[in-house]
Amino acid sequence: MTDDDFEKFRMGHMVRTAEVWKRLVELGADEKSLLDFDFSFNAKRSQDAEALCAVLSDYEITTTRSGILRKSYVLEGKSGPISWTEEQLLKWVDYLIAVGQESNCEFDGCGALSRR
């Protein structure tokens, strides 16, 4: 992925994350709400999936392998229930995108469940 493509990819996720935050607020969430964000990544090689798990070792991550000839890996984790601000959420997602890129894993997105 070129630098320009990565920046478009990154900004697309940042826009979608801001939209997720807006929708959560519309549903009654605020900066005191405990929100448990899930996240996922895709990897083409097991060593890339392992490298990302090592970087994100503070999170419980499950890895699922699929495919026979062309194996791929899906990594899924959760933030745990945390009170977030929009700014914190955007910084966290930006961090996830960056560590995914550094580990040759593609950030697939995130979502949340409210625990008011």
Backbone as XML, in Angstrom:
<?xml version="1.0"?>
<chain id="A" units="angstrom">
  <residue number="1" name="MET">
    <atom name="N" x="0.855" y="-1.171" z="0.000"/>
    <atom name="CA" x="0.000" y="0.000" z="0.000"/>
    <atom name="C" x="0.903" y="1.236" z="0.000"/>
  </residue>
  <residue number="2" name="THR">
    <atom name="N" x="0.651" y="2.145" z="-0.922"/>
    <atom name="CA" x="1.443" y="3.371" z="-0.979"/>
    <atom name="C" x="1.092" y="4.267" z="0.211"/>
  </residue>
  <residue number="3" name="ASP">
    <atom name="N" x="1.920" y="5.261" z="0.456"/>
    <atom name="CA" x="1.651" y="6.199" z="1.552"/>
    <atom name="C" x="0.324" y="6.919" z="1.341"/>
  </residue>
  <residue number="4" name="ASP">
    <atom name="N" x="0.045" y="7.294" z="0.089"/>
    <atom name="CA" x="-1.221" y="7.975" z="-0.214"/>
    <atom name="C" x="-2.409" y="7.050" z="0.033"/>
  </residue>
  <residue number="5" name="ASP">
    <atom name="N" x="-2.289" y="5.795" z="-0.390"/>
    <atom name="CA" x="-3.366" y="4.830" z="-0.168"/>
    <atom name="C" x="-3.587" y="4.600" z="1.322"/>
  </residue>
  <residue number="6" name="PHE">
    <atom name="N" x="-2.484" y="4.507" z="2.075"/>
    <atom name="CA" x="-2.605" y="4.303" z="3.509"/>
    <atom name="C" x="-3.296" y="5.499" z="4.162"/>
  </residue>
  <residue number="7" name="GLU">
    <atom name="N" x="-2.943" y="6.700" z="3.743"/>
    <atom name="CA" x="-3.564" y="7.895" z="4.335"/>
    <atom name="C" x="-5.058" y="7.934" z="4.027"/>
  </residue>
  <residue number="8" name="LYS">
    <atom name="N" x="-5.458" y="7.553" z="2.835"/>
    <atom name="CA" x="-6.889" y="7.482" z="2.491"/>
    <atom name="C" x="-7.585" y="6.418" z="3.340"/>
  </residue>
  <residue number="9" name="PHE">
    <atom name="N" x="-6.943" y="5.277" z="3.493"/>
    <atom name="CA" x="-7.468" y="4.194" z="4.325"/>
    <atom name="C" x="-7.652" y="4.678" z="5.765"/>
  </residue>
  <residue number="10" name="ARG">
    <atom name="N" x="-6.608" y="5.318" z="6.283"/>
    <atom name="CA" x="-6.623" y="5.836" z="7.657"/>
    <atom name="C" x="-7.730" y="6.867" z="7.846"/>
  </residue>
  <residue number="11" name="MET">
    <atom name="N" x="-7.806" y="7.823" z="6.953"/>
    <atom name="CA" x="-8.813" y="8.876" z="7.088"/>
    <atom name="C" x="-10.228" y="8.317" z="6.952"/>
  </residue>
  <residue number="12" name="GLY">
    <atom name="N" x="-10.409" y="7.321" z="6.110"/>
    <atom name="CA" x="-11.716" y="6.684" z="6.000"/>
    <atom name="C" x="-12.160" y="6.079" z="7.328"/>
  </residue>
  <residue number="13" name="HIS">
    <atom name="N" x="-11.227" y="5.415" z="8.012"/>
    <atom name="CA" x="-11.558" y="4.839" z="9.315"/>
    <atom name="C" x="-11.790" y="5.920" z="10.374"/>
  </residue>
  <residue number="14" name="MET">
    <atom name="N" x="-11.052" y="7.003" z="10.289"/>
    <atom name="CA" x="-11.240" y="8.084" z="11.258"/>
    <atom name="C" x="-12.627" y="8.713" z="11.083"/>
  </residue>
  <residue number="15" name="VAL">
    <atom name="N" x="-13.046" y="8.907" z="9.846"/>
    <atom name="CA" x="-14.381" y="9.459" z="9.574"/>
    <atom name="C" x="-15.454" y="8.501" z="10.089"/>
  </residue>
  <residue number="16" name="ARG">
    <atom name="N" x="-15.298" y="7.202" z="9.798"/>
    <atom name="CA" x="-16.283" y="6.224" z="10.265"/>
    <atom name="C" x="-16.326" y="6.155" z="11.789"/>
  </residue>
  <residue number="17" name="THR">
    <atom name="N" x="-15.177" y="6.290" z="12.436"/>
    <atom name="CA" x="-15.140" y="6.264" z="13.896"/>
    <atom name="C" x="-15.866" y="7.476" z="14.469"/>
  </residue>
  <residue number="18" name="ALA">
    <atom name="N" x="-15.671" y="8.638" z="13.872"/>
    <atom name="CA" x="-16.392" y="9.832" z="14.322"/>
    <atom name="C" x="-17.894" y="9.637" z="14.145"/>
  </residue>
  <residue number="19" name="GLU">
    <atom name="N" x="-18.296" y="8.963" z="13.067"/>
    <atom name="CA" x="-19.720" y="8.682" z="12.847"/>
    <atom name="C" x="-20.257" y="7.704" z="13.890"/>
  </residue>
  <residue number="20" name="VAL">
    <atom name="N" x="-19.447" y="6.708" z="14.256"/>
    <atom name="CA" x="-19.846" y="5.765" z="15.317"/>
    <atom name="C" x="-20.062" y="6.532" z="16.616"/>
  </residue>
  <residue number="21" name="TRP">
    <atom name="N" x="-19.135" y="7.427" z="16.950"/>
    <atom name="CA" x="-19.266" y="8.212" z="18.177"/>
    <atom name="C" x="-20.555" y="9.037" z="18.151"/>
  </residue>
  <residue number="22" name="LYS">
    <atom name="N" x="-20.797" y="9.692" z="17.031"/>
    <atom name="CA" x="-22.003" y="10.512" z="16.896"/>
    <atom name="C" x="-23.254" y="9.671" z="17.112"/>
  </residue>
  <residue number="23" name="ARG">
    <atom name="N" x="-23.278" y="8.486" z="16.530"/>
    <atom name="CA" x="-24.451" y="7.608" z="16.679"/>
    <atom name="C" x="-24.603" y="7.140" z="18.125"/>
  </residue>
  <residue number="24" name="LEU">
    <atom name="N" x="-23.507" y="6.826" z="18.788"/>
    <atom name="CA" x="-23.583" y="6.421" z="20.193"/>
    <atom name="C" x="-24.154" y="7.543" z="21.057"/>
  </residue>
  <residue number="25" name="VAL">
    <atom name="N" x="-23.739" y="8.773" z="20.776"/>
    <atom name="CA" x="-24.258" y="9.930" z="21.516"/>
    <atom name="C" x="-25.757" y="10.084" z="21.251"/>
  </residue>
  <residue number="26" name="GLU">
    <atom name="N" x="-26.151" y="9.904" z="19.993"/>
    <atom name="CA" x="-27.580" y="9.974" z="19.663"/>
    <atom name="C" x="-28.380" y="8.920" z="20.426"/>
  </residue>
  <residue number="27" name="LEU">
    <atom name="N" x="-27.747" y="7.785" z="20.717"/>
    <atom name="CA" x="-28.418" y="6.706" z="21.444"/>
    <atom name="C" x="-28.338" y="6.872" z="22.959"/>
  </residue>
  <residue number="28" name="GLY">
    <atom name="N" x="-27.714" y="7.963" z="23.402"/>
    <atom name="CA" x="-27.677" y="8.264" z="24.823"/>
    <atom name="C" x="-26.345" y="8.079" z="25.518"/>
  </residue>
  <residue number="29" name="ALA">
    <atom name="N" x="-25.334" y="7.638" z="24.807"/>
    <atom name="CA" x="-24.011" y="7.490" z="25.416"/>
    <atom name="C" x="-23.398" y="8.869" z="25.634"/>
  </residue>
  <residue number="30" name="ASP">
    <atom name="N" x="-22.579" y="8.979" z="26.657"/>
    <atom name="CA" x="-21.823" y="10.208" z="26.900"/>
    <atom name="C" x="-20.452" y="9.822" z="27.436"/>
  </residue>
  <residue number="31" name="GLU">
    <atom name="N" x="-19.688" y="10.831" z="27.857"/>
    <atom name="CA" x="-18.319" y="10.580" z="28.302"/>
    <atom name="C" x="-18.255" y="9.835" z="29.639"/>
  </residue>
  <residue number="32" name="LYS">
    <atom name="N" x="-19.391" y="9.606" z="30.275"/>
    <atom name="CA" x="-19.432" y="8.815" z="31.506"/>
    <atom name="C" x="-19.874" y="7.378" z="31.248"/>
  </residue>
  <residue number="33" name="SER">
    <atom name="N" x="-20.377" y="7.115" z="30.054"/>
    <atom name="CA" x="-20.844" y="5.776" z="29.703"/>
    <atom name="C" x="-19.650" y="4.831" z="29.562"/>
  </residue>
  <residue number="34" name="LEU">
    <atom name="N" x="-19.808" y="3.625" z="30.041"/>
    <atom name="CA" x="-18.782" y="2.607" z="29.841"/>
    <atom name="C" x="-19.047" y="1.937" z="28.497"/>
  </residue>
  <residue number="35" name="LEU">
    <atom name="N" x="-18.114" y="2.115" z="27.577"/>
    <atom name="CA" x="-18.250" y="1.568" z="26.232"/>
    <atom name="C" x="-17.165" y="0.525" z="26.007"/>
  </residue>
  <residue number="36" name="ASP">
    <atom name="N" x="-17.570" y="-0.638" z="25.572"/>
    <atom name="CA" x="-16.654" y="-1.744" z="25.302"/>
    <atom name="C" x="-16.504" y="-1.853" z="23.792"/>
  </residue>
  <residue number="37" name="PHE">
    <atom name="N" x="-15.415" y="-1.318" z="23.267"/>
    <atom name="CA" x="-15.184" y="-1.335" z="21.828"/>
    <atom name="C" x="-14.520" y="-2.638" z="21.401"/>
  </residue>
  <residue number="38" name="ASP">
    <atom name="N" x="-15.089" y="-3.260" z="20.391"/>
    <atom name="CA" x="-14.421" y="-4.403" z="19.784"/>
    <atom name="C" x="-13.663" y="-3.892" z="18.559"/>
  </residue>
  <residue number="39" name="PHE">
    <atom name="N" x="-12.659" y="-4.640" z="18.151"/>
    <atom name="CA" x="-11.865" y="-4.256" z="16.983"/>
    <atom name="C" x="-11.417" y="-5.517" z="16.268"/>
  </residue>
  <residue number="40" name="SER">
    <atom name="N" x="-11.094" y="-5.362" z="14.997"/>
    <atom name="CA" x="-10.615" y="-6.521" z="14.248"/>
    <atom name="C" x="-9.579" y="-6.108" z="13.209"/>
  </residue>
  <residue number="41" name="PHE">
    <atom name="N" x="-8.753" y="-7.089" z="12.866"/>
    <atom name="CA" x="-7.702" y="-6.937" z="11.871"/>
    <atom name="C" x="-7.711" y="-8.166" z="10.980"/>
  </residue>
  <residue number="42" name="ASN">
    <atom name="N" x="-7.152" y="-8.019" z="9.790"/>
    <atom name="CA" x="-6.923" y="-9.144" z="8.884"/>
    <atom name="C" x="-5.432" y="-9.247" z="8.618"/>
  </residue>
  <residue number="43" name="ALA">
    <atom name="N" x="-4.942" y="-10.483" z="8.562"/>
    <atom name="CA" x="-3.529" y="-10.723" z="8.272"/>
    <atom name="C" x="-3.418" y="-11.845" z="7.248"/>
  </residue>
  <residue number="44" name="LYS">
    <atom name="N" x="-2.386" y="-11.786" z="6.431"/>
    <atom name="CA" x="-2.166" y="-12.829" z="5.422"/>
    <atom name="C" x="-1.199" y="-13.900" z="5.912"/>
  </residue>
  <residue number="45" name="ARG">
    <atom name="N" x="-0.383" y="-13.561" z="6.903"/>
    <atom name="CA" x="0.620" y="-14.521" z="7.380"/>
    <atom name="C" x="0.521" y="-14.681" z="8.890"/>
  </residue>
  <residue number="46" name="SER">
    <atom name="N" x="0.781" y="-15.880" z="9.361"/>
    <atom name="CA" x="0.678" y="-16.143" z="10.799"/>
    <atom name="C" x="1.681" y="-15.310" z="11.591"/>
  </residue>
  <residue number="47" name="GLN">
    <atom name="N" x="2.880" y="-15.105" z="11.045"/>
    <atom name="CA" x="3.884" y="-14.326" z="11.786"/>
    <atom name="C" x="3.454" y="-12.863" z="11.932"/>
  </residue>
  <residue number="48" name="ASP">
    <atom name="N" x="2.698" y="-12.338" z="10.963"/>
    <atom name="CA" x="2.184" y="-10.973" z="11.084"/>
    <atom name="C" x="1.109" y="-10.913" z="12.171"/>
  </residue>
  <residue number="49" name="ALA">
    <atom name="N" x="0.240" y="-11.914" z="12.193"/>
    <atom name="CA" x="-0.790" y="-11.984" z="13.238"/>
    <atom name="C" x="-0.136" y="-12.089" z="14.615"/>
  </residue>
  <residue number="50" name="GLU">
    <atom name="N" x="0.886" y="-12.910" z="14.727"/>
    <atom name="CA" x="1.597" y="-13.063" z="16.004"/>
    <atom name="C" x="2.282" y="-11.768" z="16.419"/>
  </residue>
  <residue number="51" name="ALA">
    <atom name="N" x="2.859" y="-11.061" z="15.455"/>
    <atom name="CA" x="3.534" y="-9.785" z="15.761"/>
    <atom name="C" x="2.534" y="-8.766" z="16.288"/>
  </residue>
  <residue number="52" name="LEU">
    <atom name="N" x="1.358" y="-8.705" z="15.671"/>
    <atom name="CA" x="0.341" y="-7.763" z="16.137"/>
    <atom name="C" x="-0.146" y="-8.142" z="17.535"/>
  </residue>
  <residue number="53" name="CYS">
    <atom name="N" x="-0.347" y="-9.427" z="17.777"/>
    <atom name="CA" x="-0.776" y="-9.869" z="19.115"/>
    <atom name="C" x="0.254" y="-9.477" z="20.171"/>
  </residue>
  <residue number="54" name="ALA">
    <atom name="N" x="1.534" y="-9.551" z="19.822"/>
    <atom name="CA" x="2.586" y="-9.168" z="20.757"/>
    <atom name="C" x="2.517" y="-7.674" z="21.076"/>
  </residue>
  <residue number="55" name="VAL">
    <atom name="N" x="2.277" y="-6.853" z="20.054"/>
    <atom name="CA" x="2.181" y="-5.399" z="20.259"/>
    <atom name="C" x="0.954" y="-5.054" z="21.099"/>
  </residue>
  <residue number="56" name="LEU">
    <atom name="N" x="-0.139" y="-5.759" z="20.853"/>
    <atom name="CA" x="-1.400" y="-5.487" z="21.557"/>
    <atom name="C" x="-1.622" y="-6.478" z="22.702"/>
  </residue>
  <residue number="57" name="SER">
    <atom name="N" x="-0.550" y="-6.832" z="23.388"/>
    <atom name="CA" x="-0.623" y="-7.866" z="24.426"/>
    <atom name="C" x="-1.487" y="-7.470" z="25.625"/>
  </residue>
  <residue number="58" name="ASP">
    <atom name="N" x="-1.819" y="-6.194" z="25.765"/>
    <atom name="CA" x="-2.698" y="-5.758" z="26.860"/>
    <atom name="C" x="-4.156" y="-6.120" z="26.597"/>
  </residue>
  <residue number="59" name="TYR">
    <atom name="N" x="-4.461" y="-6.528" z="25.375"/>
    <atom name="CA" x="-5.831" y="-6.876" z="24.996"/>
    <atom name="C" x="-5.945" y="-8.380" z="24.808"/>
  </residue>
  <residue number="60" name="GLU">
    <atom name="N" x="-7.090" y="-8.917" z="25.168"/>
    <atom name="CA" x="-7.359" y="-10.317" z="24.882"/>
    <atom name="C" x="-7.794" y="-10.414" z="23.420"/>
  </residue>
  <residue number="61" name="ILE">
    <atom name="N" x="-6.999" y="-11.089" z="22.622"/>
    <atom name="CA" x="-7.245" y="-11.172" z="21.184"/>
    <atom name="C" x="-7.408" y="-12.635" z="20.782"/>
  </residue>
  <residue number="62" name="THR">
    <atom name="N" x="-8.426" y="-12.890" z="19.994"/>
    <atom name="CA" x="-8.596" y="-14.227" z="19.428"/>
    <atom name="C" x="-8.211" y="-14.166" z="17.952"/>
  </residue>
  <residue number="63" name="THR">
    <atom name="N" x="-7.562" y="-15.225" z="17.500"/>
    <atom name="CA" x="-7.130" y="-15.314" z="16.106"/>
    <atom name="C" x="-7.807" y="-16.522" z="15.477"/>
  </residue>
  <residue number="64" name="THR">
    <atom name="N" x="-8.425" y="-16.296" z="14.328"/>
    <atom name="CA" x="-9.092" y="-17.358" z="13.587"/>
    <atom name="C" x="-8.422" y="-17.486" z="12.232"/>
  </residue>
  <residue number="65" name="ARG">
    <atom name="N" x="-8.087" y="-18.710" z="11.863"/>
    <atom name="CA" x="-7.458" y="-18.970" z="10.571"/>
    <atom name="C" x="-8.508" y="-19.510" z="9.609"/>
  </residue>
  <residue number="66" name="SER">
    <atom name="N" x="-8.435" y="-19.079" z="8.365"/>
    <atom name="CA" x="-9.338" y="-19.614" z="7.351"/>
    <atom name="C" x="-8.553" y="-19.867" z="6.077"/>
  </residue>
  <residue number="67" name="GLY">
    <atom name="N" x="-9.128" y="-20.655" z="5.200"/>
    <atom name="CA" x="-8.487" y="-20.967" z="3.936"/>
    <atom name="C" x="-7.587" y="-22.184" z="4.032"/>
  </residue>
  <residue number="68" name="ILE">
    <atom name="N" x="-7.430" y="-22.862" z="2.914"/>
    <atom name="CA" x="-6.570" y="-24.042" z="2.879"/>
    <atom name="C" x="-5.278" y="-23.715" z="2.137"/>
  </residue>
  <residue number="69" name="LEU">
    <atom name="N" x="-5.397" y="-23.297" z="0.900"/>
    <atom name="CA" x="-4.201" y="-22.960" z="0.131"/>
    <atom name="C" x="-3.713" y="-21.553" z="0.437"/>
  </residue>
  <residue number="70" name="ARG">
    <atom name="N" x="-4.655" y="-20.632" z="0.497"/>
    <atom name="CA" x="-4.313" y="-19.239" z="0.833"/>
    <atom name="C" x="-4.868" y="-18.946" z="2.210"/>
  </residue>
  <residue number="71" name="LYS">
    <atom name="N" x="-4.055" y="-19.155" z="3.204"/>
    <atom name="CA" x="-4.511" y="-18.939" z="4.568"/>
    <atom name="C" x="-4.597" y="-17.450" z="4.857"/>
  </residue>
  <residue number="72" name="SER">
    <atom name="N" x="-5.579" y="-17.103" z="5.655"/>
    <atom name="CA" x="-5.690" y="-15.734" z="6.150"/>
    <atom name="C" x="-6.093" y="-15.816" z="7.616"/>
  </residue>
  <residue number="73" name="TYR">
    <atom name="N" x="-5.899" y="-14.732" z="8.308"/>
    <atom name="CA" x="-6.125" y="-14.693" z="9.748"/>
    <atom name="C" x="-6.970" y="-13.485" z="10.100"/>
  </residue>
  <residue number="74" name="VAL">
    <atom name="N" x="-7.943" y="-13.693" z="10.969"/>
    <atom name="CA" x="-8.760" y="-12.612" z="11.496"/>
    <atom name="C" x="-8.452" y="-12.520" z="12.983"/>
  </residue>
  <residue number="75" name="LEU">
    <atom name="N" x="-8.090" y="-11.332" z="13.421"/>
    <atom name="CA" x="-7.790" y="-11.078" z="14.821"/>
    <atom name="C" x="-8.877" y="-10.192" z="15.379"/>
  </residue>
  <residue number="76" name="GLU">
    <atom name="N" x="-9.451" y="-10.583" z="16.516"/>
    <atom name="CA" x="-10.528" y="-9.812" z="17.133"/>
    <atom name="C" x="-10.228" y="-9.607" z="18.608"/>
  </residue>
  <residue number="77" name="GLY">
    <atom name="N" x="-10.501" y="-8.398" z="19.079"/>
    <atom name="CA" x="-10.275" y="-8.074" z="20.486"/>
    <atom name="C" x="-11.281" y="-7.045" z="20.968"/>
  </residue>
  <residue number="78" name="LYS">
    <atom name="N" x="-11.175" y="-6.725" z="22.254"/>
    <atom name="CA" x="-12.060" y="-5.743" z="22.887"/>
    <atom name="C" x="-11.241" y="-4.817" z="23.776"/>
  </residue>
  <residue number="79" name="SER">
    <atom name="N" x="-11.744" y="-3.589" z="23.894"/>
    <atom name="CA" x="-11.072" y="-2.615" z="24.757"/>
    <atom name="C" x="-11.345" y="-2.886" z="26.227"/>
  </residue>
  <residue number="80" name="GLY">
    <atom name="N" x="-12.478" y="-3.517" z="26.510"/>
    <atom name="CA" x="-12.970" y="-3.595" z="27.882"/>
    <atom name="C" x="-13.780" y="-2.340" z="28.140"/>
  </residue>
  <residue number="81" name="PRO">
    <atom name="N" x="-14.690" y="-2.387" z="29.115"/>
    <atom name="CA" x="-15.554" y="-1.224" z="29.364"/>
    <atom name="C" x="-14.761" y="-0.027" z="29.891"/>
  </residue>
  <residue number="82" name="ILE">
    <atom name="N" x="-14.795" y="1.052" z="29.127"/>
    <atom name="CA" x="-14.034" y="2.272" z="29.448"/>
    <atom name="C" x="-14.917" y="3.479" z="29.159"/>
  </residue>
  <residue number="83" name="SER">
    <atom name="N" x="-14.747" y="4.529" z="29.940"/>
    <atom name="CA" x="-15.372" y="5.819" z="29.627"/>
    <atom name="C" x="-14.467" y="6.523" z="28.620"/>
  </residue>
  <residue number="84" name="TRP">
    <atom name="N" x="-15.029" y="6.910" z="27.498"/>
    <atom name="CA" x="-14.274" y="7.505" z="26.408"/>
    <atom name="C" x="-14.748" y="8.928" z="26.139"/>
  </residue>
  <residue number="85" name="THR">
    <atom name="N" x="-13.842" y="9.736" z="25.592"/>
    <atom name="CA" x="-14.232" y="10.971" z="24.919"/>
    <atom name="C" x="-14.048" y="10.694" z="23.425"/>
  </residue>
  <residue number="86" name="GLU">
    <atom name="N" x="-14.638" y="11.514" z="22.599"/>
    <atom name="CA" x="-14.454" y="11.324" z="21.160"/>
    <atom name="C" x="-12.976" y="11.424" z="20.794"/>
  </residue>
  <residue number="87" name="GLU">
    <atom name="N" x="-12.276" y="12.375" z="21.396"/>
    <atom name="CA" x="-10.856" y="12.560" z="21.098"/>
    <atom name="C" x="-10.047" y="11.317" z="21.474"/>
  </residue>
  <residue number="88" name="GLN">
    <atom name="N" x="-10.329" y="10.744" z="22.639"/>
    <atom name="CA" x="-9.614" y="9.533" z="23.058"/>
    <atom name="C" x="-9.880" y="8.382" z="22.100"/>
  </residue>
  <residue number="89" name="LEU">
    <atom name="N" x="-11.129" y="8.238" z="21.697"/>
    <atom name="CA" x="-11.492" y="7.164" z="20.782"/>
    <atom name="C" x="-10.763" y="7.316" z="19.451"/>
  </residue>
  <residue number="90" name="LEU">
    <atom name="N" x="-10.736" y="8.527" z="18.918"/>
    <atom name="CA" x="-10.055" y="8.755" z="17.641"/>
    <atom name="C" x="-8.554" y="8.475" z="17.750"/>
  </residue>
  <residue number="91" name="LYS">
    <atom name="N" x="-7.942" y="8.865" z="18.858"/>
    <atom name="CA" x="-6.507" y="8.591" z="19.058"/>
    <atom name="C" x="-6.255" y="7.090" z="19.159"/>
  </residue>
  <residue number="92" name="TRP">
    <atom name="N" x="-7.150" y="6.383" z="19.861"/>
    <atom name="CA" x="-7.005" y="4.937" z="20.022"/>
    <atom name="C" x="-7.122" y="4.236" z="18.666"/>
  </residue>
  <residue number="93" name="VAL">
    <atom name="N" x="-8.107" y="4.617" z="17.871"/>
    <atom name="CA" x="-8.283" y="4.007" z="16.553"/>
    <atom name="C" x="-7.086" y="4.326" z="15.664"/>
  </residue>
  <residue number="94" name="ASP">
    <atom name="N" x="-6.586" y="5.536" z="15.715"/>
    <atom name="CA" x="-5.409" y="5.903" z="14.937"/>
    <atom name="C" x="-4.217" y="5.033" z="15.341"/>
  </residue>
  <residue number="95" name="TYR">
    <atom name="N" x="-4.080" y="4.789" z="16.643"/>
    <atom name="CA" x="-3.021" y="3.914" z="17.149"/>
    <atom name="C" x="-3.189" y="2.496" z="16.602"/>
  </residue>
  <residue number="96" name="LEU">
    <atom name="N" x="-4.418" y="1.964" z="16.656"/>
    <atom name="CA" x="-4.661" y="0.611" z="16.150"/>
    <atom name="C" x="-4.325" y="0.510" z="14.665"/>
  </residue>
  <residue number="97" name="ILE">
    <atom name="N" x="-4.703" y="1.508" z="13.897"/>
    <atom name="CA" x="-4.403" y="1.508" z="12.464"/>
    <atom name="C" x="-2.894" y="1.476" z="12.253"/>
  </residue>
  <residue number="98" name="ALA">
    <atom name="N" x="-2.169" y="2.301" z="13.008"/>
    <atom name="CA" x="-0.710" y="2.393" z="12.852"/>
    <atom name="C" x="-0.017" y="1.086" z="13.236"/>
  </residue>
  <residue number="99" name="VAL">
    <atom name="N" x="-0.377" y="0.489" z="14.371"/>
    <atom name="CA" x="0.297" y="-0.751" z="14.770"/>
    <atom name="C" x="-0.090" y="-1.895" z="13.833"/>
  </residue>
  <residue number="100" name="GLY">
    <atom name="N" x="-1.293" y="-1.857" z="13.295"/>
    <atom name="CA" x="-1.673" y="-2.843" z="12.293"/>
    <atom name="C" x="-0.786" y="-2.722" z="11.067"/>
  </residue>
  <residue number="101" name="GLN">
    <atom name="N" x="-0.619" y="-1.522" z="10.587"/>
    <atom name="CA" x="0.223" y="-1.275" z="9.403"/>
    <atom name="C" x="1.657" y="-1.729" z="9.662"/>
  </residue>
  <residue number="102" name="GLU">
    <atom name="N" x="2.194" y="-1.412" z="10.839"/>
    <atom name="CA" x="3.566" y="-1.801" z="11.181"/>
    <atom name="C" x="3.730" y="-3.314" z="11.255"/>
  </residue>
  <residue number="103" name="SER">
    <atom name="N" x="2.654" y="-4.026" z="11.558"/>
    <atom name="CA" x="2.693" y="-5.489" z="11.678"/>
    <atom name="C" x="2.210" y="-6.195" z="10.412"/>
  </residue>
  <residue number="104" name="ASN">
    <atom name="N" x="1.996" y="-5.432" z="9.341"/>
    <atom name="CA" x="1.473" y="-5.977" z="8.078"/>
    <atom name="C" x="0.093" y="-6.595" z="8.246"/>
  </residue>
  <residue number="105" name="CYS">
    <atom name="N" x="-0.704" y="-6.008" z="9.127"/>
    <atom name="CA" x="-2.090" y="-6.432" z="9.331"/>
    <atom name="C" x="-2.992" y="-5.246" z="9.001"/>
  </residue>
  <residue number="106" name="GLU">
    <atom name="N" x="-4.139" y="-5.541" z="8.425"/>
    <atom name="CA" x="-5.041" y="-4.468" z="8.028"/>
    <atom name="C" x="-6.136" y="-4.291" z="9.071"/>
  </residue>
  <residue number="107" name="PHE">
    <atom name="N" x="-6.245" y="-3.091" z="9.608"/>
    <atom name="CA" x="-7.320" y="-2.758" z="10.547"/>
    <atom name="C" x="-8.637" y="-2.867" z="9.795"/>
  </residue>
  <residue number="108" name="ASP">
    <atom name="N" x="-9.593" y="-3.603" z="10.387"/>
    <atom name="CA" x="-10.873" y="-3.818" z="9.727"/>
    <atom name="C" x="-11.979" y="-2.943" z="10.308"/>
  </residue>
  <residue number="109" name="GLY">
    <atom name="N" x="-11.769" y="-2.402" z="11.506"/>
    <atom name="CA" x="-12.763" y="-1.516" z="12.086"/>
    <atom name="C" x="-13.024" y="-1.816" z="13.543"/>
  </residue>
  <residue number="110" name="CYS">
    <atom name="N" x="-13.960" y="-1.028" z="14.104"/>
    <atom name="CA" x="-14.326" y="-1.203" z="15.504"/>
    <atom name="C" x="-15.782" y="-0.798" z="15.691"/>
  </residue>
  <residue number="111" name="GLY">
    <atom name="N" x="-16.335" y="-1.240" z="16.789"/>
    <atom name="CA" x="-17.712" y="-0.916" z="17.152"/>
    <atom name="C" x="-17.841" y="-0.996" z="18.659"/>
  </residue>
  <residue number="112" name="ALA">
    <atom name="N" x="-18.993" y="-0.649" z="19.205"/>
    <atom name="CA" x="-19.112" y="-0.605" z="20.660"/>
    <atom name="C" x="-20.454" y="-1.091" z="21.145"/>
  </residue>
  <residue number="113" name="LEU">
    <atom name="N" x="-20.431" y="-1.581" z="22.361"/>
    <atom name="CA" x="-21.625" y="-1.895" z="23.117"/>
    <atom name="C" x="-21.633" y="-0.968" z="24.317"/>
  </residue>
  <residue number="114" name="SER">
    <atom name="N" x="-22.749" y="-0.348" z="24.592"/>
    <atom name="CA" x="-22.858" y="0.565" z="25.724"/>
    <atom name="C" x="-23.212" y="-0.222" z="26.982"/>
  </residue>
  <residue number="115" name="ARG">
    <atom name="N" x="-22.562" y="0.118" z="28.081"/>
    <atom name="CA" x="-22.854" y="-0.482" z="29.383"/>
    <atom name="C" x="-23.131" y="0.641" z="30.367"/>
  </residue>
  <residue number="116" name="ARG">
    <atom name="N" x="-24.290" y="1.277" z="30.215"/>
    <atom name="CA" x="-24.614" y="2.429" z="31.050"/>
    <atom name="C" x="-24.915" y="2.045" z="32.455"/>
  </residue>
</chain>
